[in-house]
Amino acid sequence: MKSESDQVQELIEHEIPVAIQADIARLLELCFPNTFEGRTYYKQLPDFRLLLWNRGILAGQLGIDSRMVNIGGDILRVFGIIDLCVHPQQRGEGIASLLLSKAEKIGQLHDRDFLVLMADRHEVYMKSGFTRVEPAHTKWLGIDERKSAGVIQRDLGDCFLIKPLSNRPWPSGEIDMLGYLF
């Protein structure tokens, strides 16, 4: 497993140099072919990123959006995990787990209640302590082709995952993302 001490870089999105933006765009395209079209974001830019470098190559990246969400009237402070990916040649080395662990530590340090993400494949997240929210009746701002597409409501129980960062329980009720879906 990789060591966090000298490999994970935390960068505020608007401070990322152009050369590193290009590295991020290449990694995203490699991991999610025909999705990002050369961009470093899919729906919206994250607030900051965690980058893991290995021998000068970007081996993994994770975007984080800091957000308030409303669940049945309870307001939570969350970090939304966005576009976690690992270079195909470096998968299985603990990079995704390391990036998630670092996100958890930052979230705890800054009094976040939960890490939240949407994923089709749950294995790596479940191993890192995430659980599914079922049902997950969710409302969010739809974005399509870089345009607002209205408010969408749907049960996302098949992909909505959380990890507690405090002793606060996940409330029951409709999940209002108060913005776009991570």
N, CA and C of each residue as an Amber inpcrd file, in Angstrom:
protein
   546
   0.8420000  -1.1890000   0.0000000   0.0000000   0.0000000   0.0000000
   0.8790000   1.2410000   0.0000000   0.4470000   2.2430000  -0.7200000
   1.1750000   3.5050000  -0.8040000   1.1770000   4.2190000   0.5350000
   2.2020000   5.0480000   0.7540000   2.3110000   5.8650000   1.9600000
   1.8430000   7.2780000   1.6460000   1.0380000   7.8310000   2.5330000
   0.4660000   9.1550000   2.3190000   1.4920000  10.2650000   2.4670000
   2.4960000  10.0720000   3.2890000   3.3580000  11.1600000   3.7470000
   3.9140000  12.0450000   2.6440000   4.4240000  11.4870000   1.5830000
   5.0650000  12.3410000   0.5850000   4.4320000  12.2350000  -0.7950000
   3.2620000  11.6290000  -0.9150000   2.7070000  11.4110000  -2.2420000
   1.3840000  12.1000000  -2.5040000   0.5820000  12.3890000  -1.4830000
  -0.7260000  13.0070000  -1.6970000  -0.5850000  14.5180000  -1.6350000
  -1.0520000  15.1570000  -2.6810000  -0.9920000  16.6110000  -2.7830000
  -2.4220000  17.1440000  -2.7130000  -2.6560000  18.1280000  -1.8620000
  -3.9690000  18.7730000  -1.7370000  -3.8800000  20.1300000  -2.4180000
  -4.7200000  20.3370000  -3.4410000  -4.6850000  21.5870000  -4.1940000
  -6.0750000  22.2010000  -4.2960000  -6.1700000  23.4860000  -3.9720000
  -7.4060000  24.2330000  -4.1890000  -7.5770000  24.3840000  -5.6980000
  -8.7720000  24.1500000  -6.1790000  -9.0150000  24.0730000  -7.6230000
  -8.4850000  25.2810000  -8.3890000  -8.7600000  26.4810000  -7.9270000
  -8.3680000  27.6500000  -8.7170000  -6.8540000  27.9180000  -8.6620000
  -6.1190000  27.1730000  -7.8500000  -4.6620000  27.3440000  -7.7740000
  -3.8890000  26.2590000  -8.5330000  -4.5850000  25.3580000  -9.1950000
  -3.9030000  24.2690000  -9.8960000  -3.2280000  24.8060000 -11.1540000
  -1.9090000  24.6120000 -11.2650000  -1.1900000  25.0830000 -12.4660000
  -1.6840000  24.3840000 -13.7380000  -1.5430000  25.0660000 -14.8510000
  -2.0150000  24.5600000 -16.1430000  -1.4120000  23.1890000 -16.4600000
  -0.1320000  22.9830000 -16.1690000   0.5060000  21.7000000 -16.4630000
  -0.1450000  20.5630000 -15.6710000  -0.4930000  20.8200000 -14.4210000
  -1.1520000  19.7830000 -13.6150000  -2.5920000  19.5940000 -14.0760000
  -3.2610000  20.6560000 -14.5150000  -4.6050000  20.5170000 -15.0740000
  -4.5610000  19.5550000 -16.2690000  -3.5210000  19.6720000 -17.0760000
  -3.3800000  18.7820000 -18.2310000  -3.1760000  17.3320000 -17.7790000
  -2.4050000  17.1230000 -16.7130000  -2.2210000  15.7710000 -16.1650000
  -3.5460000  15.2030000 -15.6720000  -4.3320000  16.0280000 -14.9870000
  -5.6410000  15.5960000 -14.4880000  -6.5520000  15.2260000 -15.6560000
  -6.5970000  16.0800000 -16.6700000  -7.4480000  15.8150000 -17.8410000
  -7.0510000  14.5030000 -18.5210000  -5.7540000  14.2390000 -18.6380000
  -5.2950000  12.9830000 -19.2560000  -5.7200000  11.7740000 -18.4250000
  -5.5640000  11.8670000 -17.0980000  -5.9450000  10.7470000 -16.2380000
  -7.4530000  10.4950000 -16.3020000  -8.2450000  11.5580000 -16.2440000
  -9.6990000  11.4010000 -16.3260000 -10.1080000  10.7640000 -17.6540000
  -9.5020000  11.1880000 -18.7330000  -9.8330000  10.6140000 -20.0400000
  -9.4260000   9.1410000 -20.1180000  -8.2920000   8.8140000 -19.5240000
  -7.8240000   7.4290000 -19.5090000  -8.7830000   6.5410000 -18.7060000
  -9.2700000   7.0540000 -17.5920000 -10.1380000   6.2790000 -16.7040000
 -11.6050000   6.2980000 -17.1130000 -12.0380000   7.3820000 -17.7420000
 -13.4380000   7.5340000 -18.1680000 -13.4480000   7.9430000 -19.6510000
 -13.1320000   7.0150000 -20.5590000 -13.0190000   7.3650000 -21.9810000
 -14.2800000   8.0370000 -22.5330000 -14.0560000   9.0230000 -23.3910000
 -15.1350000   9.7240000 -24.0960000 -16.1500000  10.3870000 -23.1620000
 -15.6940000  10.8300000 -21.9890000 -16.5940000  11.4450000 -21.0270000
 -16.2360000  12.9010000 -20.7680000 -14.9840000  13.1890000 -20.5550000
 -14.5700000  14.5210000 -20.1040000 -14.1960000  15.4690000 -21.2430000
 -13.9690000  14.9560000 -22.4300000 -13.6810000  15.7790000 -23.6140000
 -12.5610000  16.7880000 -23.3570000 -11.5030000  16.3480000 -22.6670000
 -10.3580000  17.2150000 -22.4090000 -10.5040000  18.1340000 -21.2130000
 -11.6560000  18.0910000 -20.5430000 -11.8910000  18.9390000 -19.3660000
 -11.3930000  18.2300000 -18.1110000 -11.2650000  18.9980000 -17.0230000
 -10.8970000  18.4350000 -15.7220000 -12.1200000  18.2560000 -14.8350000
 -13.2950000  18.4030000 -15.3840000 -14.5440000  18.2590000 -14.6350000
 -15.5950000  17.6630000 -15.5500000 -16.6120000  17.0580000 -14.9330000
 -17.7100000  16.5070000 -15.7220000 -18.9090000  17.4500000 -15.6910000
 -19.4600000  17.6810000 -14.4950000 -20.5970000  18.5960000 -14.3620000
 -20.1700000  19.9680000 -13.8410000 -19.2300000  19.9790000 -12.8930000
 -18.8240000  21.2230000 -12.2400000 -17.4380000  21.0200000 -11.6340000
 -16.6750000  22.1030000 -11.5060000 -15.3600000  22.0070000 -10.8690000
 -15.5110000  21.7140000  -9.3830000 -14.6560000  20.8500000  -8.8350000
 -14.6770000  20.6390000  -7.3850000 -14.0470000  21.8410000  -6.6720000
 -14.1990000  21.9010000  -5.3490000 -13.5610000  22.9650000  -4.5730000
 -12.0510000  22.7320000  -4.4550000 -11.6800000  21.4660000  -4.2430000
 -10.2610000  21.1250000  -4.1920000 -10.0810000  19.6720000  -4.6000000
  -8.8130000  19.2890000  -4.7880000  -8.4970000  17.9310000  -5.2360000
  -7.3910000  17.3390000  -4.3900000  -7.4120000  16.0300000  -4.3420000
  -6.3050000  15.2690000  -3.7880000  -5.6680000  14.5340000  -4.9630000
  -4.3730000  14.7080000  -5.1170000  -3.6340000  14.0810000  -6.2060000
  -2.5520000  13.1940000  -5.6250000  -2.3930000  12.0030000  -6.1740000
  -1.3270000  11.1160000  -5.7470000  -0.3790000  10.8980000  -6.9130000
   0.8690000  11.2200000  -6.6680000   1.9160000  11.1100000  -7.6870000
   2.7800000   9.8950000  -7.3890000   3.1890000   9.1910000  -8.4340000
   4.0910000   8.0580000  -8.3000000   5.1290000   8.1530000  -9.4110000
   6.3590000   8.3700000  -9.0210000   7.4740000   8.5180000  -9.9790000
   7.1790000   9.6040000 -11.0240000   6.6070000  10.7070000 -10.5740000
   6.3510000  11.8470000 -11.4430000   5.1070000  11.7340000 -12.3030000
   4.3720000  10.6370000 -12.1610000   3.1430000  10.4310000 -12.9460000
   1.9440000  10.5210000 -12.0160000   0.8920000  11.1870000 -12.4770000
  -0.3340000  11.2810000 -11.6990000  -0.9910000   9.9040000 -11.6750000
  -0.9520000   9.2590000 -10.5040000  -1.4600000   7.9020000 -10.3620000
  -2.9210000   7.8710000  -9.9200000  -3.3800000   8.9230000  -9.2270000
  -4.7630000   8.9450000  -8.7680000  -5.2070000  10.3500000  -8.4490000
  -6.5090000  10.5700000  -8.5480000  -7.0710000  11.8860000  -8.2330000
  -8.4550000  11.7160000  -7.6570000  -8.8280000  12.6840000  -6.8100000
 -10.1410000  12.7010000  -6.1820000 -10.5290000  14.1620000  -6.0100000
 -11.6920000  14.5420000  -6.5310000 -12.2070000  15.8920000  -6.3470000
 -13.1100000  15.9360000  -5.1260000 -13.1410000  17.0820000  -4.4490000
 -13.9940000  17.2480000  -3.2720000 -14.7690000  18.5450000  -3.3850000
 -16.0860000  18.4320000  -3.1820000 -16.9790000  19.5840000  -3.1630000
 -17.4860000  19.7330000  -1.7350000 -17.3210000  20.9090000  -1.1580000
 -17.8080000  21.1880000   0.1880000 -19.2270000  21.7190000   0.0620000
 -20.1660000  21.1170000   0.7900000 -21.5780000  21.4130000   0.5420000
 -22.4100000  21.2320000   1.7880000 -23.4880000  21.9610000   1.8550000
 -24.5530000  21.7320000   2.8180000 -25.6270000  20.9380000   2.0700000
 -26.2310000  19.9610000   2.7300000 -27.3680000  19.2300000   2.1650000
 -28.4920000  19.2140000   3.1960000 -29.7030000  19.0640000   2.7130000
 -30.8810000  19.0600000   3.5710000 -31.5440000  17.6970000   3.4490000
 -31.6010000  16.9550000   4.5490000 -32.2540000  15.6530000   4.5470000
 -33.4500000  15.7240000   5.4820000 -34.6350000  15.7920000   4.8930000
 -35.8580000  15.8410000   5.6820000 -35.8830000  16.9810000   6.6880000
 -35.2320000  18.0980000   6.3700000 -35.1900000  19.2520000   7.2600000
 -33.9340000  19.3280000   8.1210000 -33.1440000  18.2600000   8.1740000
 -31.8690000  18.2820000   8.8910000 -30.7790000  18.7570000   7.9340000
 -30.0150000  19.7410000   8.3600000 -28.9520000  20.3000000   7.5280000
 -27.6190000  19.6590000   7.9290000 -26.9170000  19.0920000   6.9450000
 -25.6300000  18.4350000   7.1780000 -24.5320000  19.1220000   6.3820000
 -23.3390000  19.1200000   6.9610000 -22.1350000  19.5900000   6.2730000
 -21.4260000  18.3590000   5.7000000 -21.2640000  18.3300000   4.3820000
 -20.6840000  17.1470000   3.7460000 -19.5500000  17.5350000   2.8080000
 -18.7080000  16.5530000   2.5530000 -17.7560000  16.6100000   1.4510000
 -18.2820000  15.6400000   0.4080000 -18.5260000  16.1360000  -0.7970000
 -18.9180000  15.2840000  -1.9050000 -17.6780000  14.8140000  -2.6360000
 -17.5620000  13.5140000  -2.8190000 -16.4200000  12.9200000  -3.5210000
 -16.7650000  12.8630000  -5.0080000 -15.8380000  13.3970000  -5.8180000
 -16.0920000  13.5270000  -7.2510000 -14.9750000  12.8640000  -8.0560000
 -15.3570000  12.0270000  -9.0140000 -14.4480000  11.4920000 -10.0370000
 -13.1810000  10.8610000  -9.4820000 -13.3090000  10.0410000  -8.4440000
 -12.1510000   9.2850000  -7.9690000 -11.6970000   8.3650000  -9.0830000
 -10.4110000   8.4180000  -9.3920000  -9.8900000   7.5010000 -10.3980000
  -8.4190000   7.2180000 -10.1450000  -7.9930000   6.0450000 -10.6120000
  -6.6180000   5.5820000 -10.4610000  -6.1320000   5.1090000 -11.8300000
  -4.8950000   5.4730000 -12.1520000  -4.2880000   5.0500000 -13.4190000
  -4.4120000   3.5220000 -13.5380000  -4.8680000   3.0170000 -14.6840000
  -5.0810000   1.5680000 -14.8340000  -3.8570000   0.7140000 -14.4810000
  -2.6620000   1.1990000 -14.7490000  -1.4490000   0.4180000 -14.4570000
  -1.1050000   0.4150000 -12.9670000  -1.8190000   1.2070000 -12.1650000
  -1.4960000   1.2920000 -10.7410000  -2.6630000   0.8750000  -9.8550000
  -3.6750000   0.3010000 -10.4470000  -4.8130000  -0.1620000  -9.6570000
  -4.4010000  -1.3670000  -8.8180000  -5.0730000  -1.5230000  -7.6880000
  -4.7670000  -2.6320000  -6.7950000  -3.6180000  -2.3460000  -5.8420000
  -3.0980000  -1.1230000  -5.8640000  -1.9700000  -0.7520000  -5.0020000
  -2.4070000   0.0700000  -3.7870000  -3.7150000   0.2360000  -3.5750000
  -4.2120000   0.9650000  -2.4180000  -4.3390000   2.4660000  -2.6150000
  -4.2090000   2.9290000  -3.8370000  -4.2530000   4.3680000  -4.1120000
  -5.6360000   4.9550000  -3.8250000  -6.6880000   4.2940000  -4.3000000
  -8.0470000   4.7940000  -4.0570000  -8.3350000   4.8430000  -2.5560000
  -7.9670000   3.8020000  -1.8440000  -8.1800000   3.7730000  -0.3870000
  -7.4100000   4.8770000   0.3120000  -6.1970000   5.1320000  -0.1400000
  -5.3800000   6.1910000   0.4480000  -6.0150000   7.5630000   0.2120000
  -6.4930000   7.8210000  -0.9870000  -7.1350000   9.0970000  -1.2890000
  -8.4190000   9.2650000  -0.4660000  -9.1990000   8.2110000  -0.3390000
 -10.4180000   8.2800000   0.4710000 -10.0940000   8.5120000   1.9480000
  -9.0460000   7.8700000   2.4350000  -8.6250000   8.0610000   3.8300000
  -8.1980000   9.5050000   4.0800000  -7.4710000  10.0780000   3.1310000
  -7.0410000  11.4730000   3.2550000  -8.2560000  12.4090000   3.2380000
  -9.2370000  12.1370000   2.3790000 -10.4660000  12.9470000   2.3380000
 -11.1940000  12.8560000   3.6710000 -11.2260000  11.6680000   4.2430000
 -11.8760000  11.4740000   5.5460000 -11.1810000  12.3060000   6.6270000
  -9.8540000  12.2730000   6.6620000  -9.1030000  13.0370000   7.6690000
  -9.3440000  14.5380000   7.5210000  -9.3680000  15.0220000   6.2960000
  -9.6160000  16.4460000   6.0630000 -11.0400000  16.8010000   6.4910000
 -11.9950000  15.9380000   6.1610000 -13.3830000  16.1710000   6.5570000
 -13.5580000  16.2140000   8.0650000 -12.9110000  15.3150000   8.7750000
 -12.9830000  15.3120000  10.2400000 -12.3380000  16.5680000  10.8090000
 -11.2170000  16.9620000  10.2510000 -10.5080000  18.1560000  10.7060000
 -11.3720000  19.4080000  10.5520000 -12.2240000  19.4230000   9.5270000
 -13.0450000  20.5930000   9.2220000 -14.5290000  20.3780000   9.5530000
 -14.7950000  19.5050000  10.4990000 -16.1380000  19.3130000  11.0650000
 -17.2200000  18.9580000  10.0500000 -16.9020000  18.1420000   9.0900000
 -17.9190000  17.6480000   8.1760000 -18.6150000  16.4650000   8.8250000
 -19.8840000  16.2900000   8.5050000 -20.6620000  15.1980000   9.0770000
 -20.4910000  13.8910000   8.3030000 -20.3820000  14.0060000   6.9710000
 -20.3120000  12.8080000   6.1240000 -19.4780000  13.0680000   4.8720000
 -18.9170000  11.9910000   4.3360000 -18.4730000  11.9620000   2.9470000
 -19.6530000  11.3930000   2.1690000 -19.9200000  11.9410000   0.9910000
 -21.0580000  11.5150000   0.1650000 -20.5540000  11.3260000  -1.2600000
 -21.0380000  10.2800000  -1.9140000 -20.6820000  10.0780000  -3.3160000
 -21.7310000   9.2350000  -4.0110000 -21.6820000   9.2490000  -5.3310000
 -22.5200000   8.4110000  -6.1690000 -21.5800000   7.4960000  -6.9450000
 -21.8720000   6.2000000  -6.9460000 -21.0000000   5.2580000  -7.6570000
 -21.8020000   4.0670000  -8.1580000 -21.4660000   3.6290000  -9.3620000
 -22.0630000   2.4140000  -9.9090000 -21.3910000   1.1780000  -9.3300000
 -20.0770000   1.2810000  -9.0960000 -19.3070000   0.1770000  -8.5240000
 -18.9810000   0.5410000  -7.0770000 -19.4000000  -0.3090000  -6.1540000
 -19.3340000   0.0220000  -4.7310000 -18.1640000  -0.5950000  -3.9810000
 -17.4690000  -1.5640000  -4.5620000 -16.5130000  -2.3920000  -3.8260000
 -15.4680000  -1.5810000  -3.0570000 -14.7570000  -0.7100000  -3.7290000
 -13.6770000   0.0370000  -3.0720000 -14.2200000   0.9370000  -1.9750000
 -15.4020000   1.4630000  -2.1730000 -16.0010000   2.3510000  -1.1840000
 -16.4760000   1.5660000   0.0430000 -17.0820000   0.4200000  -0.1790000
 -17.5440000  -0.4100000   0.9360000 -16.3450000  -0.8700000   1.7800000
 -15.2370000  -1.2010000   1.1330000 -14.0240000  -1.5940000   1.8650000
 -13.4790000  -0.4360000   2.7020000 -13.7870000   0.7860000   2.2850000
 -13.3180000   1.9780000   3.0090000 -14.3480000   2.4880000   4.0150000
 -15.4020000   1.7030000   4.2850000 -16.3550000   2.0580000   5.3270000
 -17.5980000   2.8030000   4.8790000 -17.8090000   2.9250000   3.5870000
 -19.0250000   3.5710000   3.0820000 -20.1940000   2.5890000   3.1560000
 -21.3940000   3.1340000   3.2690000 -22.6120000   2.3290000   3.2180000
 -23.5880000   2.9810000   2.2470000 -24.4920000   2.1540000   1.7290000
 -25.5160000   2.6730000   0.8240000 -26.6590000   3.2670000   1.6180000
 -27.2640000   4.3000000   1.0640000 -28.4810000   4.8790000   1.6180000
 -29.6210000   4.3300000   0.7750000 -30.5280000   3.5890000   1.4260000
 -31.6600000   2.9970000   0.7260000 -32.9100000   3.1270000   1.5790000
 -33.9650000   3.7120000   1.0660000 -34.0290000   4.4410000  -0.1980000
 -33.2690000   5.7620000  -0.0790000 -32.9980000   6.3420000  -1.2230000
 -32.3080000   7.6330000  -1.2790000 -33.0820000   8.5520000  -2.2260000
 -34.2740000   8.9270000  -1.7920000 -35.0960000   9.8380000  -2.5950000
 -34.3870000  11.1890000  -2.5990000 -33.8960000  11.5710000  -3.7670000
 -32.9680000  12.6940000  -3.8890000 -33.4810000  13.7230000  -4.8870000
 -33.1930000  15.0010000  -4.5610000 -33.5300000  16.1200000  -5.4460000
 -32.2370000  16.8890000  -5.7000000 -31.9680000  17.2290000  -6.9810000
 -30.7500000  17.9440000  -7.3160000 -30.9450000  18.7720000  -8.5840000
 -30.0190000  19.6920000  -8.7990000 -30.0110000  20.4980000 -10.0110000
 -29.3660000  19.6860000 -11.1220000 -30.1360000  19.4020000 -12.1500000
 -29.6020000  18.6680000 -13.2860000 -28.7460000  19.5760000 -14.1540000
 -27.6060000  19.0420000 -14.5880000 -26.7300000  19.7510000 -15.5200000
 -26.4710000  18.8020000 -16.6790000 -26.7050000  19.2850000 -17.8920000
 -26.4910000  18.4750000 -19.0840000 -25.8490000  19.3500000 -20.1530000
 -24.7600000  18.8480000 -20.7180000 -24.0420000  19.6000000 -21.7530000
 -23.6860000  21.0080000 -21.2840000 -23.2810000  21.1180000 -20.0260000
 -22.8430000  22.3720000 -19.3990000 -23.9410000  23.4360000 -19.3850000
 -25.1900000  22.9680000 -19.2110000 -26.3340000  23.8610000 -19.0510000
 -27.2190000  23.3020000 -17.9460000 -27.8060000  24.2070000 -17.1520000
 -28.7680000  23.7690000 -16.1420000 -29.9640000  23.1560000 -16.8550000
 -30.4060000  22.0170000 -16.3460000 -31.4830000  21.2840000 -17.0010000
 -32.7070000  21.1410000 -16.1120000 -32.7690000  21.9030000 -15.0360000
 -33.9200000  21.8330000 -14.1420000 -33.6550000  20.9600000 -12.9320000
 -34.6590000  20.8710000 -12.0870000 -34.5530000  20.0680000 -10.8760000
 -35.0070000  18.6410000 -11.1890000 -34.1940000  17.6740000 -10.7430000
 -34.4830000  16.2590000 -10.9710000 -34.7460000  15.6100000  -9.6140000
 -35.7060000  14.6950000  -9.5750000 -36.0020000  13.9310000  -8.3590000
 -36.0600000  12.4620000  -8.7260000 -35.3160000  11.6540000  -7.9280000
 -35.2780000  10.2180000  -8.2060000 -34.7260000   9.4760000  -7.0000000
 -35.0730000   8.2170000  -6.8630000 -34.4780000   7.3750000  -5.8310000
 -33.1170000   6.8980000  -6.3370000 -32.0620000   7.3130000  -5.6460000
 -30.6950000   6.9430000  -6.0250000 -30.1260000   5.8600000  -5.1070000
 -31.0060000   5.0430000  -4.5270000 -30.5710000   3.9970000  -3.6090000
 -29.5790000   3.0190000  -4.2110000 -29.5280000   2.9220000  -5.5420000
 -28.5810000   2.0180000  -6.1900000 -27.1620000   2.5760000  -6.2490000
 -26.9860000   3.8770000  -5.9690000 -25.6550000   4.4700000  -6.1270000
 -25.2630000   5.4630000  -5.0320000 -26.1420000   5.7910000  -4.1030000
 -25.8900000   6.8280000  -3.0920000 -25.1440000   6.1990000  -1.9030000
 -23.9130000   6.6510000  -1.6780000 -23.0700000   6.1000000  -0.6160000
 -22.6270000   7.2000000   0.3380000 -22.5240000   6.8450000   1.6220000
 -22.0950000   7.8010000   2.6470000 -21.0760000   7.1490000   3.5790000
 -20.2760000   8.0070000   4.2140000 -19.3850000   7.5650000   5.2820000
 -19.4570000   8.6080000   6.3870000 -19.8540000   8.2020000   7.6020000
 -19.9380000   9.1720000   8.6950000 -18.5560000   9.6480000   9.1280000
 -18.4740000  10.9510000   9.4300000 -17.2330000  11.5440000   9.9190000
 -17.4030000  12.0700000  11.3440000 -18.6230000  11.9420000  11.8660000
 -18.9280000  12.3800000  13.2270000 -19.8790000  11.3480000  13.8240000
 -20.3550000  11.6150000  15.0060000 -21.3070000  10.6770000  15.6140000
 -22.7500000  10.9810000  15.2100000 -22.9340000  11.8950000  14.3170000
 -24.2710000  12.2680000  13.8670000 -24.8230000  11.1860000  12.9380000
 -26.0370000  10.6960000  13.2060000 -26.6160000   9.6870000  12.3190000
 -27.1540000  10.3140000  11.0310000 -27.1990000   9.5170000   9.9790000
 -27.8010000   9.9670000   8.7220000 -29.3070000  10.0520000   8.9250000
 -29.9110000  11.2150000   8.7130000 -31.3600000  11.3590000   8.9470000
 -32.1770000  10.6390000   7.8790000 -33.4390000  10.4300000   8.1670000
 -34.3260000   9.8630000   7.1540000 -35.0750000  11.0140000   6.4910000
 -35.5270000  10.7820000   5.2850000 -36.2770000  11.7910000   4.5510000
 -35.6550000  12.0680000   3.2030000 -36.3170000  12.9270000   2.4500000
 -35.8200000  13.3010000   1.1220000 -34.4880000  14.0230000   1.2350000
 -33.5920000  13.6830000   0.3310000 -32.2620000  14.2880000   0.2870000
 -32.2870000  15.4160000  -0.7360000 -32.1270000  16.6440000  -0.2650000
 -32.0440000  17.8000000  -1.1540000 -30.5700000  18.1820000  -1.2360000
 -29.9780000  17.9810000  -2.3940000 -28.5470000  18.2180000  -2.5760000
 -28.1910000  19.7060000  -2.5690000 -29.1880000  20.5700000  -2.6380000
 -28.9520000  22.0210000  -2.6600000 -27.9340000  22.3930000  -3.7370000
 -28.0290000  21.7290000  -4.8510000 -27.1300000  21.9720000  -5.9710000
 -27.0470000  20.7500000  -6.8680000 -25.9800000  20.6820000  -7.6250000
 -25.8230000  19.5860000  -8.5800000 -25.4330000  18.2890000  -7.8630000
 -25.5500000  17.1740000  -8.5740000 -25.2020000  15.8600000  -8.0560000
 -23.7160000  15.6370000  -8.2680000 -23.0200000  15.2390000  -7.2080000
 -21.5540000  15.0260000  -7.3120000 -21.2660000  13.9880000  -8.3650000
